[in-house]
């Protein structure tokens, strides 16, 4: 694995953990009623996508269990479609997809 790839994968893991920590124990109503939380989670998802975009094609192919295209596509939605960003998608990403991603990235980054 390229040195830069290790950095980007580590950043993906760190940002996913931060986003998960922000929503851990929260209900959807908490999310809907807290603009700062919504912005923070969306921004962390954006960073995850940006880091994913920078992981080499070789590493992406080597770790094909990671949904690279979906992660990068989500980054594009947050950045470019911010006026029409679907909060249901952000919530589902944070509550359903990020825990799986964290587990996958831990195996890659930490070897656990």
Phi and psi in degrees as a GROMACS rama.xvg file:
@    title "Ramachandran Plot"
@    xaxis  label "Phi"
@    yaxis  label "Psi"
@TYPE xy
-65.5326  148.772  UNK-2
-58.3407  -44.4471  UNK-3
-61.3682  -37.392  UNK-4
-61.3525  -40.6073  UNK-5
-61.4066  -38.8508  UNK-6
-64.9156  -47.0512  UNK-7
-67.1253  -39.9672  UNK-8
-64.1974  -39.7893  UNK-9
-63.9986  -39.3846  UNK-10
-66.5701  -40.7352  UNK-11
-57.6299  -45.761  UNK-12
-62.9848  -46.6088  UNK-13
-61.0021  -44.7869  UNK-14
-69.835  -35.7991  UNK-15
-64.9321  -41.4706  UNK-16
-62.867  -41.2096  UNK-17
-63.341  -45.4218  UNK-18
-62.9396  -43.0639  UNK-19
-63.886  -40.0742  UNK-20
-63.1796  -36.196  UNK-21
-65.9746  -34.9606  UNK-22
-100.208  -8.6756  UNK-23
-59.5557  125.932  UNK-24
83.4549  -2.22856  UNK-25
-92.9716  151.024  UNK-26
-100.891  166.927  UNK-27
-58.666  -36.899  UNK-28
-63.2864  -35.4235  UNK-29
-63.1161  -44.1555  UNK-30
-62.6461  -48.9507  UNK-31
-61.6332  -31.377  UNK-32
-92.2313  4.99301  UNK-33
-129.663  94.5529  UNK-34
-59.7546  -38.4435  UNK-35
-62.7811  -39.8996  UNK-36
-64.6562  -44.8324  UNK-37
-59.9585  -46.2939  UNK-38
-64.5693  -41.699  UNK-39
-63.7592  -46.8401  UNK-40
-64.6425  -44.1013  UNK-41
-61.1809  -40.9584  UNK-42
-65.9706  -41.7252  UNK-43
-64.3  -38.7587  UNK-44
-62.927  -38.8917  UNK-45
-60.4749  -45.6585  UNK-46
-63.5848  -40.9935  UNK-47
-58.1716  -44.7657  UNK-48
-66.0715  -37.3168  UNK-49
-66.6301  -43.126  UNK-50
-63.8452  -42.3887  UNK-51
-59.8661  -39.1235  UNK-52
-61.9859  -26.6721  UNK-53
-91.9498  -8.95376  UNK-54
-70.0318  134.813  UNK-55
-60.3215  153.785  UNK-56
-57.8982  -38.781  UNK-57
-61.0958  -45.7758  UNK-58
-69.0057  -35.8426  UNK-59
-62.3807  -41.8929  UNK-60
-67.8056  -38.1428  UNK-61
-64.5981  -32.9703  UNK-62
-115.068  58.3861  UNK-63
-68.6309  -9.72879  UNK-64
-70.454  -18.9447  UNK-65
-80.3591  130.835  UNK-66
-80.3884  70.6477  UNK-67
-53.1932  -49.8669  UNK-68
-61.9551  -40.7197  UNK-69
-65.8682  -40.8194  UNK-70
-65.0338  -45.8033  UNK-71
-67.7031  -38.3511  UNK-72
-63.0771  -39.3316  UNK-73
-63.6744  -38.9764  UNK-74
-59.0574  -44.2975  UNK-75
-62.8465  -39.6254  UNK-76
-63.6102  -43.9916  UNK-77
-63.4745  -42.6459  UNK-78
-75.7705  -46.8969  UNK-79
-97.5478  -24.5403  UNK-80
-112.059  31.4589  UNK-81
-58.0785  -28.3718  UNK-82
-71.6306  -27.0459  UNK-83
-116.822  23.0019  UNK-84
-63.9722  125.231  UNK-85
-81.8691  112.805  UNK-86
-67.083  -25.2819  UNK-87
-63.1013  -41.1709  UNK-88
-67.4796  -42.5368  UNK-89
-61.925  -46.5854  UNK-90
-60.8372  -48.0548  UNK-91
-62.8719  -39.7205  UNK-92
-61.1845  -47.267  UNK-93
-67.9545  -38.7373  UNK-94
-91.0778  -28.7716  UNK-95
-108.336  -43.8597  UNK-96
-84.6216  -39.2141  UNK-97
-64.4156  -40.3793  UNK-98
-58.4407  -40.0686  UNK-99
-64.9455  -43.8065  UNK-100
-62.6039  -41.4412  UNK-101
-58.339  -46.6025  UNK-102
-60.7949  -43.6734  UNK-103
-64.8537  -43.2099  UNK-104
-69.6025  -35.2927  UNK-105
-58.7197  -41.8427  UNK-106
-62.1285  -38.8409  UNK-107
-76.6947  -52.045  UNK-108
-76.8281  -44.0047  UNK-109
-102.454  -11.1002  UNK-110
69.8642  25.9316  UNK-111
